[in-house]
Amino acid sequence: LHSDLDKGDNLVKYTLSGEGVGSVFTVEPTTGDIHALRSLDREEKPYYTLRAQAVDVLTGRPLEPESEFIIKVQDINDNEPKFLEGPYSASVPEMSPV
């Protein structure tokens, strides 16, 4: 997250709001860097909607309109396969098409 109006003089404060702010996501107020505070799990929540804004430190006024963005959590194979009923048996005829 970065505003073109940020000249690096610490007069811009970045704010973050939305799902999981403070518990899952945080923003470094002087740089705009957004960090995840913990590992994300797609099975728990597939996406988060966040809103960010750059604010003038002296006046408290927004420097730009609020930006909304969606963080989509990618799935990884973190759960082992479970076969609840079994045993299973199968057969494949010889010379079967692939």
C-alpha positions in Angstrom: 0.0 0.0 0.0 1.5 3.3 -1.0 0.3 6.8 -1.9 2.0 9.0 -4.6 1.5 11.9 -2.1 3.8 10.2 0.4 7.1 12.0 0.2 8.8 9.9 2.9 8.6 12.6 5.5 6.3 10.7 7.9 3.4 13.0 7.2 1.3 10.1 5.9 -0.4 7.5 8.0 -1.8 4.3 6.5 -4.9 2.8 7.9 -6.5 -0.6 7.3 -10.1 -1.7 8.1 -12.2 -4.7 7.2 -12.3 -8.4 8.0 -9.5 -9.7 10.2 -7.8 -6.4 10.8 -5.9 -6.6 14.1 -6.3 -10.3 14.4 -5.3 -11.6 11.0 -3.8 -8.5 9.2 -2.0 -5.4 10.2 -0.6 -2.4 8.4 2.6 -0.6 9.3 1.2 3.0 9.6 4.3 4.8 8.3 5.2 2.6 5.3 1.9 1.0 4.3 3.3 -2.5 4.4 0.5 -5.0 5.1 1.4 -8.2 7.0 -0.5 -11.4 7.9 -0.2 -12.0 11.7 -0.8 -15.7 11.3 -1.1 -18.5 8.7 -4.2 -18.4 6.6 -6.3 -21.5 5.8 -8.6 -21.6 2.8 -10.9 -24.2 4.5 -11.4 -21.7 7.4 -12.0 -18.6 5.2 -11.4 -18.4 1.4 -11.0 -14.6 1.1 -10.9 -11.4 3.1 -12.1 -8.0 2.1 -10.0 -5.1 3.3 -10.1 -1.3 2.9 -7.0 0.9 3.1 -6.5 4.6 3.2 -3.6 7.1 3.3 -4.3 9.9 5.8 -2.6 13.3 6.4 -1.0 13.1 9.9 -1.4 16.8 10.5 -5.0 17.3 9.5 -6.4 13.7 9.8 -7.9 14.1 6.3 -7.8 11.3 3.7 -5.2 12.1 0.9 -6.9 9.7 -1.5 -10.2 7.8 -1.7 -10.4 4.6 0.3 -9.2 1.5 -1.6 -11.0 -1.8 -1.3 -9.2 -5.0 -2.2 -9.8 -8.7 -1.8 -7.2 -11.2 -0.5 -7.9 -14.6 -1.9 -6.4 -17.4 0.1 -4.9 -20.2 -2.0 -5.5 -23.8 -1.0 -2.6 -26.1 -0.2 -2.9 -29.8 0.4 -2.6 -29.6 4.1 -5.1 -32.3 5.0 -4.2 -36.0 4.5 -6.7 -38.1 2.6 -9.1 -40.0 4.7 -10.9 -43.2 3.5 -13.8 -43.6 5.8 -15.1 -46.9 4.5 -13.1 -49.7 3.1 -11.4 -51.7 2.0 -11.7 -50.6 -1.6 -11.0 -52.6 -4.6 -10.8 -51.6 -8.3 -9.6 -53.1 -11.5 -8.4 -51.6 -14.8 -8.8 -53.6 -17.9 -5.5 -54.2 -19.8 -4.9 -51.8 -22.7 -7.5 -49.3 -21.4 -7.3 -45.8 -22.9 -5.7 -43.2 -20.6 
